[in-house]
Amino acid sequence: MQMHILGIGITKNTYQLHGVDPSGKAVTREHLPRHKLAVFIAHLPVYTIVMECCGGANYRARAFQNGHTVKLISPHFVKPFLSKQRLWTC
């Protein structure tokens, strides 16, 4: 599995993960509970992680910056980013 971008959707109790390869093809789709996300990210090679900017995103972004490139996207730009990057079907 060669991921290029990992998108993380933040909800109350779970995180939705969607990884794509350099060509934009989905290579992973997972739902993880809060307590398993840090372990999952720690075992990944270096990736670009993209999250919607919200209350808990800044804390998570700082935690994931150990080797990863983390980008926070304003809620206004999430839908155009998703369609452009082909992360999710909108």
BELLINFEN-V35450 format. One record per residue. N is the residue number from 0. RES is the residue in one small letter. NEAR is the number of other ideal C-beta (glycine too) atoms within 12 Angstrom. D_LAST is the distance of its C-alpha to the last C-alpha in Angstrom with 2 decimals. Layout:
BEGIN
n:res:near:d_last
N:RES:NEAR:D_LAST
N:RES:NEAR:D_LAST
END
This chain:
BEGIN
n:res:near:d_last
0:m:16:24.32
1:q:16:23.74
2:m:30:20.88
3:h:28:20.17
4:i:37:17.54
5:l:39:17.01
6:g:36:14.21
7:i:45:15.48
8:g:29:13.86
9:i:30:16.88
10:t:18:17.66
11:k:12:21.17
12:n:14:22.62
13:t:17:20.32
14:y:32:18.26
15:q:24:15.19
16:l:33:15.69
17:h:31:13.72
18:g:32:15.92
19:v:28:15.67
20:d:20:18.77
21:p:15:19.83
22:s:13:18.46
23:g:20:14.84
24:k:19:15.34
25:a:23:14.44
26:v:23:17.88
27:t:25:17.55
28:r:22:15.57
29:e:24:17.81
30:h:18:18.44
31:l:24:21.57
32:p:17:23.80
33:r:19:24.84
34:h:11:28.18
35:k:17:26.95
36:l:31:24.47
37:a:20:27.31
38:v:14:29.03
39:f:23:25.97
40:i:30:25.41
41:a:15:29.19
42:h:12:29.39
43:l:28:26.80
44:p:16:28.03
45:v:18:27.06
46:y:32:23.35
47:t:27:21.09
48:i:39:19.44
49:v:37:16.62
50:m:41:16.26
51:e:31:15.29
52:c:23:18.66
53:c:20:20.07
54:g:14:23.46
55:g:22:23.67
56:a:26:21.81
57:n:17:24.94
58:y:19:27.09
59:r:27:24.83
60:a:26:24.46
61:r:16:28.25
62:a:21:28.67
63:f:30:26.45
64:q:20:28.08
65:n:16:30.82
66:g:16:30.09
67:h:26:26.30
68:t:18:24.61
69:v:28:22.50
70:k:25:20.21
71:l:29:19.15
72:i:29:16.46
73:s:16:16.92
74:p:17:14.49
75:h:10:14.31
76:f:17:13.03
77:v:27:10.48
78:k:17:7.34
79:p:15:9.25
80:f:24:10.39
81:l:23:7.37
82:s:14:6.57
83:k:17:10.38
84:q:30:11.21
85:r:21:8.87
86:l:37:9.09
87:w:25:6.09
88:t:11:3.80
89:c:12:0.00
END
